[in-house]
Amino acid sequence: MSMDMTTAGDTGLLDTLQHEVAVFARRAEQTRLGGVGQVRNSMDRAAYLLLNRLDSEGPMGVKALAASMGIDSSTVTRQVAPLVDTGLVKRTSHPEDGRAVVLQLSPRGASRLEEVRSSRRRLMAELTQDWAPEEREAFCTLLTRFNGALSARKFPQAVGEVPGAETPPVS
């Protein structure tokens, strides 16, 4: 639906939606939806998304990882460096081309990722404790759909982004 096709009622609803999305984005960034307990806020968004992608898709090169995440290779290289330094990600030789480098989640990285996921699951449980299971499912479905629409939308490209390359995370 284009903006010129909205009714007065739609305009009010869309104003509320855009405001709530803005508030959500600010609150999510403030807390990083870090979870609960000692693990809270202990992993930044970039690290979490990179580790999650390597966990769900397996070892891959920088270019493949960048493409799957919708960011450029230099951004992945910069974001992966501290993960390698702290032992969460390993650089290994490609099995078919020993000159190429493959990134993979280390056992330490897998363990750390699971700690963070568990903490974040507990936070989601707390925040939605008074929701019916159907409400949780509906919210997840709609948020996934909304994120998919955002990912598919052609926005002016920010530095380091590849349009439409993001896919929902697998946990």
C-alpha atoms as one frame of an Amber mdcrd trajectory, in Angstrom:
protein
   0.000   0.000   0.000   1.487   3.355  -0.980   1.174   6.370   1.298  -1.241
   8.108  -1.062  -3.627   5.163  -0.621  -3.784   5.311   3.193  -6.924   6.420
   4.937  -7.017   8.731   7.942  -7.310   5.652  10.190  -4.310   4.026   8.510
  -2.262   7.197   8.966  -2.809   7.159  12.724  -2.001   3.471  12.940   1.099
   3.883  10.789   2.219   6.829  12.934   1.861   4.644  16.029   3.701   1.782
  14.330   6.646   3.913  13.212   6.882   5.437  16.685   6.810   2.043  18.424
   9.445   0.669  16.014  11.665   3.672  16.818  11.195   3.137  20.570  11.887
  -0.588  20.160  15.090   0.108  18.210  16.303   2.538  20.870  15.491   0.196
  23.757  17.004  -2.787  21.976  20.205  -0.854  21.382  20.278   0.478  24.949
  20.024  -2.982  26.456  21.328  -4.889  23.422  18.636  -7.325  24.521  21.549
  -8.755  26.404  19.694 -11.212  28.550  19.690 -11.691  32.273  22.258 -12.597
  34.886  26.012 -12.339  34.442  25.805 -12.779  30.670  23.677  -9.626  30.261
  25.184  -7.151  27.767  28.316  -9.250  27.459  28.251  -9.667  23.675  27.656
  -6.927  21.165  25.180  -7.281  18.322  27.814  -7.686  15.584  29.598 -10.486
  17.443  26.331 -12.253  18.245  25.138 -12.134  14.638  28.493 -13.323  13.247
  28.776 -16.203  15.716  25.155 -17.155  15.147  25.667 -17.198  11.378  28.783
 -19.375  11.614  26.916 -21.707  13.964  23.901 -22.043  11.700  25.696 -22.179
   8.334  29.043 -23.692   9.234  32.557 -22.666   8.238  32.828 -20.185   5.381
  35.056 -17.588   3.847  34.872 -13.887   4.583  33.123 -13.080   1.290  30.441
 -15.738   1.799  29.891 -14.643   5.393  29.627 -11.004   4.314  27.143 -11.824
   1.568  24.968 -13.938   3.859  24.842 -11.146   6.439  24.311  -8.254   4.044
  27.544  -6.417   4.866  30.777  -5.950   2.977  33.910  -8.067   3.381  35.941
  -5.316   5.030  33.271  -4.967   7.736  33.316  -8.726   8.382  37.117  -8.705
   8.528  37.066  -5.864  11.055  34.296  -7.467  13.167  35.838 -10.962  13.108
  39.327  -9.833  14.213  38.453  -9.491  17.938  36.505 -12.767  17.795  39.632
 -14.518  16.498  41.800 -12.733  19.077  39.565 -13.943  21.919  39.377 -17.499
  20.557  35.672 -17.473  19.660  36.359 -17.915  15.939  39.139 -19.888  14.253
  40.749 -19.135  10.922  41.600 -22.299   9.038  42.685 -23.191   5.539  39.994
 -24.019   3.030  39.900 -27.827   2.594  40.028 -27.595  -1.214  42.162 -24.475
  -1.628  44.797 -24.183   1.076  45.458 -20.546   0.129  41.919 -19.481   1.054
  40.927 -18.784   4.657  37.780 -20.187   6.222  36.210 -18.857   9.405  34.608
 -21.272  11.813  33.100 -21.169  15.243  35.547 -22.533  17.807  34.385 -24.812
  20.639  34.867 -21.827  22.961  32.773 -19.686  20.589  30.001 -22.276  20.485
  29.946 -22.450  24.267  29.915 -18.673  24.625  27.183 -18.313  22.009  25.017
 -20.823  23.862  25.520 -18.901  27.136  24.347 -15.703  25.470  21.424 -17.412
  23.718  20.315 -18.986  26.984  20.473 -15.642  28.771  18.538 -13.942  25.984
  15.923 -16.706  25.992  15.428 -16.091  29.722  15.020 -12.361  29.049  12.438
 -13.042  26.318  10.605 -15.369  28.705  10.566 -12.662  31.402   9.397  -9.930
  29.035   6.575 -12.080  27.661   5.718 -14.057  30.786   2.145 -12.771  30.833
   1.628 -13.450  27.117  -0.276 -16.479  25.896   1.789 -18.908  23.795  -0.281
 -17.853  20.763   0.669 -14.210  21.376   4.369 -15.078  21.520   4.044 -17.044
  18.307   2.071 -14.286  16.564   4.603 -11.648  17.657   7.507 -13.778  16.421
   5.755 -14.420  13.102   4.953 -10.747  12.564   8.402  -9.543  13.644  10.045
 -12.060  11.288   7.760 -10.891   8.490   8.510  -7.228   9.287  12.286  -7.883
   9.315  11.973  -9.734   6.009  10.157  -6.782   4.466  12.849  -4.417   5.765
  15.569  -6.661   4.384  13.927  -6.855   0.957  13.278  -3.108   0.771  15.603
  -1.096  -1.435  16.938   1.674   0.803  19.781   4.016  -0.020  22.777   1.859
   0.760  24.764   2.631   3.898  28.492   2.009   3.869  29.209  -1.683   4.443
  25.769  -3.038   3.565  24.626  -5.333   0.790  20.895  -4.793   0.091  18.566
  -7.744   0.600  21.256 -10.173   1.750  20.128 -10.605   5.351  18.167 -13.648
   6.370  16.515 -14.403   9.692  18.860 -15.834  12.314  18.690 -19.479  13.201
  18.926 -20.312  16.884
